[in-house]
Amino acid sequence: MSKDKILVTGGAGYIGSHACVALCEAGYQPVIFDNFSNSSPKVIDRVEQITKKGISLVEGDVLNFDQIMEVFRQHSIKGIMHFAGCKAVGESVQDPLSYYRINVTGSINVLDAMCHSGVDVLIFSSSATIFGDLNANPISESSTFSPKNPYGQTKRFVEEIMADLVASKANLNLATLRYFNPVGAHQTGLIGEDPKGIPQNLMPYLAQVAAGRLSKLEVFGHDYPTKDGTGIRDYIHVMDVADAHVAALEYLLSEGGYLAINIGTGQGISVLELIHAFERAAGRSIPWDFGPRRDGDVAEYYADPSLAEQKLGWRAKRGIDTICTDMWRWQINNPLGY
């Protein structure tokens, strides 16, 4: 027997689509709300292929309050996973107003519609960028907020709005999950990350170099005080991130309250280690060169995931080799994305 319906805003996006798979596997019925501004309608078919279940879709925009309310009128929603928003750091610096409008105003609309509809459970897709360029690792939930770009600021503002909302309404149950570096793809190769234009993140760029779509990878900096001189980050499989959302949902449905949780592996992987792991997965060498450091990059950045295990009973299960293997399968099965 199916469990409750869960509204997934941005459910056709990279992390949202994988969360829909995890919800189906846990017996929930995802209801996707998406305007496809940065995703493909083909994702719906792919999720249905993976889960062997029909997926409800309401096409709409989080900037349109009436369209969000229409979802609650059409469906009996038990909880919300809120992924809809823009996520490119560089783009947020160039166009901050769009980021504040979509990420902050859109989130306010979702929270407002939730309160109007009597739904009391929501999980927010946040980011470790709210912590900024810390040099204190591992990064715990009590680390200082110091976002260095408009994207990180939008996540911080929404978290603060959520905390204020919980303080004003005792019956609300909210969680904010701060991911570190979600990467990889579903093991079937049917859904994965599909960046528009030149990828802004290391893993999809690396995959496209391995596939021959891009000529060479530039590694930014080789003189960091790390084991091999390159930057170290906490790369986490996107399905582990998706599983964390289901764990948070079940916690809120049973325990309630307000949670702010870091979602990472607790293991730092260097750029060179990632390249070598991807070469093993792809069975080929990948051309790369060293370039200068980028402004704002720090040597190491990885999570303390102990609170997630303590509160949610969740920990990352998939290592870097699985991440690279799944990412390569997605890349070769979908050489031009969706």
N, C-alpha and C positions, 0 to 999 in steps of 0.2 A: 504494500500500500504506500502510495506516495506521501511524502511529508509536505511541509508547507511551501507556499510560493515565496520566492525571494526576488525582489526587484534588483536587477544588476544594471546600474547606469554605466554607460560605456562598455557594455557587455560584449560588443564586437571587437573591442580593442585587444591589445597584446595580453595584458594581465587579466582583463575582464573575461576574455574568451576561455582562458585556462581555468579561471574560477568557476565558470559555468559548467565545465567538465567535472570539476571536483564536487560541485553542488549536486549534479546528477548522480555521480558515483555514491554520494552520501544519502541519496534518496530524496533530495529537494527538487523543486521545480523552478528553475530560473526563468524570470521574465526579463528579457533584454530591452533596455531603453537606450537608443543610440541614434545619432543623426548622420553617422557614417562620414563625418568630415575628415576623419583620419583613420578610417577603417573600411573594410569591404563587406558588403552584404553576403558575400560567399562564405564568410565565417560561420553564419548561421547553419548552412548546409553541412559544413565540415564538423561542427560541434554535434549536429544530429547524427552524422556518420559515426563519430567516435562513441557517442553515448547510446545510440539506437533508441533515442527518445525525441519526440517533437519538442521544439523550443518556441516558446511564445515570444513575439517581437512587437513592441510598440515603437514606431519611429517618431523621434521627437528630440528636442533640444533642452538642456537644463536651464537655458536662459529664458525659456518659456514656461512660466509657472502653471498655466492652464494645461499645457501638454503633460506636465508631470502629474497633475491632479487627475488627468484622464486615465492614467495607469491605475491609480487607486480606485477609480470608478469601475474600470473594466475587470480588475482582478482583486481577489482577497489576499492582500500582501501581509506576510508575517514579519519580514525584516528586509533591510536594504544593504546592499554592498555598493558603495559609491566610488566608482572609478573614473567617471566622465571628467575630462579636463585636458589641458595641454601640458606637455612634459619636457620640452627641449630647453635646456638651460640657456644656450646661446640665443635662441629665438626670444626667450623671455627678456633678455637684456636689450634686444633690438626693439621689441614691441611689448613693453611692460603693461600698457593699458589693457591689451587683449588678454593677457594672463590674469590680471586682477579681475577683469570682467568675467571671464569664463570660469576660472578656478574658484574665486571667492564668491561672486554673485551667484554663480551656478550652484555652489554648495549651500549657500543660504536658501536658495529656492527649494532645494531638495529637503533640507532640514525643516523649512516652513511647511512644505507639503506633507511631510511626515507627521508633523504635529497636528495639522488640520485633519489628517486622516486617521488619527488614533493609533498609528504604528509607533512602537516604542523601542525598536532595535535597529541600529545602523552601525556599519563598519566603514570607516573612511580610509581610502588609499592615500597614505602619507608617504614621506620620504626621509631618508637619512640626511638629505640636503639641509634640513632645518638646523642641523648641528654646525654647519659651516666647516671651516678648515681647522678642525681640532688636531692637536698633536698628542692627544691623550688617548691611547688605545689599550684595551678595547673600549668602544663607545657604549655607555650604558644609558638607560632611560633618564638618569639624573644629570647627564652631561648638559653643558650650557647650550642654549639656543643661540646661534649666530649665523643665520643664513647669509650667503654672499651674493645672491642673485634674486631677481624677482620671482622666479619659479619657487625657490626655497621659501621666500617670504610668503607666497600664497599658501603654502602648506602650513606654515606656522600660524598664519592668521586664522585659517579654518580650524586648526586644533584649538586655538584660544576661544574662538566662537563656540565650539562644541563644549569646551569646559564651562564656559559661562552659561550655556543652555542647560547643561546637566545641573548646575548649581541652582538654576531657577525652577527646574521641573524635576522633582524627585523620582518621577515614574519613568524617566528615559534611561535607556541602556545603550551606551555608545562605546565604540572602540576605535582607536586610530592605530594603524599598523605602519611603521616606518621601515620601508625596505631599504636594503643597501644596494646591491647591483643585480637585479633580476635578469637572468640570461637563459638561453636554451630554448627548447620547444617541446611540445607534446611528443611522446615516444613514437606515435604513429607517423609523425612527419606531416600531419594534416593541418595543424595550426602552429603558428610561430610568429616571430617578430618580423614585421613587414614595413621597414622605414621608407618614407617617401624621399626620393632623391639620394644624395650621398649620406650614408649613415653617420650619425653624430656620436654613436657609442662604439666602444672597441669591439665587442663580440660580433655584431652584424657586419661591421667593416672587415674584420678578420675573415669571416665566412665568405664574403664577396671576393676578397683577394684569393682565398683558397679555390674558389670556383672560377677565377679568371675574369670576373666582372670588373674588378679594380686591379690595377697593376702591382701595387706594393703598399705595405703597411708602414707608416712612420711611427716609431716608438718615441714618445716625447720624454726625453731625459734618460740619462744612463749613469748619473752620478749621485743618486739618492742614497742615503745611509740605510740601504736595505741589503738583503742577501745577495742580490745580483745587480744592484744599482738602479733597477727599474721600480716604478710605483707598485704598491701592493694594495689590492682592493678585496672586498668580500663579495665574491660572485656566488649567487644563490640560484638554484634551478627554479624556473618560473612555476613548475608544478608544486614545488615545496612552498612557494609563496601562496599559491592557490589553496593548498592544504591548510596553511596557517589561517586563511580567511574562514574556512569551514570550522576549524577549531575555535576561532574567536566567536563565530556565530553561535555555536553550540554552548560556549561558555556564557554568552550574554542571555541566551534563551533559558538557561538553567540557573545561573548565578546572578546575572544582572550587574548593574553598576557602570563605572567608567574605567576604561583601560587605555593606556598608551604603551605600546609594546614595540621593541626593536626586532626586526625580522632579518636575520642573517645567519651565516654558518658559524661565525666566530673564528674562521680560518682565513688568513690572508693569502691570496695568490698573486704572484708578481706577473707583470706583463709577459716576461720571457717564459715563465712557467705556463701561462695560458697559451702562448704561441706553440710551445712544444706539445702541449696536450691536444691542441687542435690538429697539429701535424700528425699525431698518432691516430686521431679519429678519422682524418681525411685520407690518410695513407699517402701523403705527398708533402713536399717541402713548401714553405710559404715564404715568398720574398718580403724582406723587411729591412729597414735601415733605422739607425738612431737619428733623431732630430733634437732640437733644443727643448728644454722644459717649457711647459705652458704656464702662463701666469695663473696663480691661484691653486695649482696642483700641490697636494701634500704627499709626503713619502708613503705613509701608510694610513689606511682607513678601514677598520673592520669592527664588527659588532660584538657586544657581549649579549649572547642570546639566552642567558640563563633565566630571565624573567618569563620568556615565552614558554620555556619548558616547565617552569614552576607553576604558572597560572593556567596555561592552555594544554599542557601535556604534549607540546609540539616541539619537534626539532627537525632540522634539515636532514634528509635521508640520502640525497643524491649528490655524489661527488663531482669533481671537475671533469673526469673522464666521461661520465654519463652525460654531463652538460654538453660537452663538445660533440659527443656521438649523436645526441638528439638534435643539436643545432645543425650539424652537417647533414643529417637525414632530411631536415626541413629544407635546407638550402638546395640540395640536389633534386629534391622532389618538386620544389617550387622556385626554379632559378630566377624568375622575374617576380616573385611574390605571388599574391593572390591574383 
